[in-house]
Amino acid sequence: MKKQVTYQNAIPRLFAACLDLILLLLLLVLLGPLGKALQSASFSYIFADFISQNPLSGENLILPNSYLRAEEFIEYVKSHGKAKLFYFGLCELAFQTSVMALFFLGFWISKATTPGKAVLGMKIADAKTLGKPSVGQCVKRFFAYPTSILGIILVPFTQKKQAFHDKIAGTVVINL
């Protein structure tokens, strides 16, 4: 006797996504010191660049005049440091995206589910075979995930209740 497959509706999937995002946020908070180290490194790099272009002289080392250096530094950041700050902002974005990729891809590839989906009794499957999705499908699903904000609207209107990122990756969400 063949087991009946039940495709998951949008509301339970959204609830599972909320649980996953809470866990991901906790993970990012735990890794916060690493993110702060990236920010500190970016500030240190910009400050070192400022000092190399504006060396300290004897008169600049006197504490009452140190506020002049702060004003110079602020002007330097405004004129030269914006591109560097943008670059380091991109580095932080890459760090956070990497954490998200490790979270989602790690669970999808190893368990074909995420903690939120597992709690609600759901898993991700290949749309054709209903077996475990391939690594390629998981990667496609991850890069298509940003479309899920609007793509979830498709779920009630497709036969297999697929969101847009499911259609792109060739996956479905089913009950365990």
C-alpha positions as CSV (number, residue, x, y, z in Angstrom):
1,M,0.0,0.0,0.0
2,K,1.4,3.4,-1.0
3,K,1.6,6.1,1.6
4,Q,-0.5,9.2,1.0
5,V,1.6,12.3,0.5
6,T,0.3,15.6,1.9
7,Y,1.7,18.8,0.6
8,Q,2.0,21.6,3.2
9,N,-0.1,24.7,3.1
10,A,1.2,28.3,3.4
11,I,0.3,29.1,7.0
12,P,2.2,26.2,8.7
13,R,5.1,26.9,6.4
14,L,5.1,30.5,7.4
15,F,5.0,29.5,11.1
16,A,7.9,27.1,10.5
17,A,9.9,29.9,8.8
18,C,9.3,32.1,11.9
19,L,10.6,29.4,14.2
20,D,13.7,29.0,11.9
21,L,14.3,32.8,11.8
22,I,14.1,33.0,15.6
23,L,16.8,30.2,15.8
24,L,18.9,32.0,13.2
25,L,18.6,35.2,15.1
26,L,19.8,33.5,18.3
27,L,22.7,32.0,16.3
28,L,23.7,35.4,15.0
29,V,23.5,36.9,18.5
30,L,25.8,34.1,19.8
31,L,28.2,34.8,16.9
32,G,27.8,38.6,17.6
33,P,31.3,38.9,19.0
34,L,32.7,37.7,15.7
35,G,30.6,40.3,13.9
36,K,31.8,43.0,16.3
37,A,35.4,41.9,15.6
38,L,34.7,42.5,11.9
39,Q,33.3,46.0,12.7
40,S,36.3,46.7,15.0
41,A,38.7,45.6,12.3
42,S,37.1,47.9,9.8
43,F,37.3,50.9,12.1
44,S,41.0,50.0,12.9
45,Y,41.8,49.7,9.2
46,I,40.3,53.1,8.4
47,F,42.0,54.7,11.5
48,A,45.4,53.2,10.5
49,D,44.9,54.5,7.0
50,F,44.1,58.0,8.4
51,I,47.2,58.0,10.6
52,S,49.5,56.8,7.8
53,Q,48.3,59.8,5.7
54,N,48.2,62.2,8.6
55,P,51.2,61.3,10.9
56,L,51.2,62.5,14.4
57,S,53.6,65.2,15.2
58,G,54.8,66.5,18.6
59,E,52.1,69.2,18.9
60,N,49.3,66.7,18.0
61,L,50.3,64.4,20.9
62,I,49.3,67.0,23.5
63,L,46.0,66.0,25.0
64,P,44.2,69.4,25.0
65,N,44.6,69.5,21.3
66,S,43.5,65.9,20.7
67,Y,40.0,67.0,19.8
68,L,41.5,68.5,16.6
69,R,42.6,65.0,15.5
70,A,39.1,63.8,16.1
71,E,37.6,66.5,13.9
72,E,40.3,65.7,11.2
73,F,39.4,62.0,11.5
74,I,35.7,62.7,11.1
75,E,36.4,64.8,8.0
76,Y,38.6,62.0,6.6
77,V,35.9,59.4,7.0
78,K,33.4,61.7,5.3
79,S,35.7,62.3,2.4
80,H,37.8,59.1,2.1
81,G,36.3,56.5,4.4
82,K,32.9,56.0,2.9
83,A,34.0,53.5,0.3
84,K,36.0,51.6,2.9
85,L,33.0,51.6,5.3
86,F,30.8,50.4,2.4
87,Y,33.4,47.6,1.7
88,F,33.4,46.5,5.4
89,G,29.6,46.7,5.4
90,L,29.6,44.3,2.5
91,C,32.0,42.0,4.5
92,E,29.6,41.9,7.4
93,L,26.7,41.2,5.0
94,A,28.7,38.3,3.5
95,F,29.4,37.0,7.1
96,Q,25.7,37.0,8.0
97,T,24.7,35.5,4.6
98,S,27.3,32.8,5.2
99,V,25.8,32.0,8.6
100,M,22.4,31.8,7.0
101,A,23.7,29.5,4.2
102,L,25.4,27.2,6.7
103,F,22.2,27.1,8.8
104,F,19.7,26.4,5.9
105,L,21.9,24.4,3.6
106,G,23.3,22.4,6.5
107,F,19.8,21.3,7.7
108,W,18.4,20.9,4.2
109,I,21.3,18.7,2.9
110,S,21.7,16.6,6.0
111,K,18.1,16.3,7.3
112,A,15.9,17.6,4.4
113,T,14.2,19.8,6.9
114,T,14.9,22.7,9.3
115,P,14.2,22.8,13.0
116,G,11.0,24.8,12.5
117,K,9.7,22.4,9.8
118,A,10.8,19.4,11.9
119,V,8.8,20.7,14.9
120,L,5.7,21.0,12.7
121,G,6.3,17.6,11.1
122,M,7.4,18.8,7.6
123,K,10.3,18.0,5.3
124,I,11.6,19.1,2.0
125,A,11.5,16.6,-0.9
126,D,12.3,16.4,-4.6
127,A,9.1,17.3,-6.4
128,K,9.4,14.4,-8.9
129,T,10.6,11.5,-6.7
130,L,9.5,12.7,-3.2
131,G,13.0,11.6,-2.1
132,K,15.6,13.7,-0.4
133,P,16.5,16.8,-2.5
134,S,19.9,16.9,-4.1
135,V,22.6,19.3,-3.0
136,G,22.0,21.3,-6.2
137,Q,18.3,21.6,-5.4
138,C,19.1,22.8,-1.9
139,V,21.6,25.4,-3.3
140,K,19.0,26.6,-5.8
141,R,16.4,26.8,-3.1
142,F,18.7,28.9,-0.9
143,F,19.4,31.4,-3.6
144,A,15.8,31.6,-4.5
145,Y,14.7,31.9,-0.9
146,P,14.4,35.7,-1.0
147,T,11.5,35.3,-3.5
148,S,9.6,33.4,-0.8
149,I,8.3,36.7,0.7
150,L,6.0,37.1,-2.3
151,G,6.3,33.5,-3.7
152,I,4.4,32.0,-0.7
153,I,1.3,33.6,-2.3
154,L,1.5,30.9,-5.0
155,V,1.1,28.0,-2.5
156,P,-2.7,27.8,-2.6
157,F,-2.8,28.0,-6.4
158,T,-0.4,25.2,-7.3
159,Q,-1.2,21.5,-7.4
160,K,1.7,20.6,-5.2
161,K,1.4,23.8,-3.0
162,Q,4.8,25.0,-4.1
163,A,6.2,28.5,-3.4
164,F,8.2,30.2,-6.0
165,H,11.5,29.1,-4.5
166,D,10.2,25.5,-4.6
167,K,9.3,25.8,-8.3
168,I,12.8,27.1,-9.1
169,A,14.5,24.3,-7.1
170,G,12.1,21.5,-8.0
171,T,11.2,20.8,-4.4
172,V,8.0,20.5,-2.4
173,V,7.3,20.6,1.3
174,I,5.4,17.6,2.6
175,N,4.4,16.0,5.9
176,L,6.9,13.6,7.5
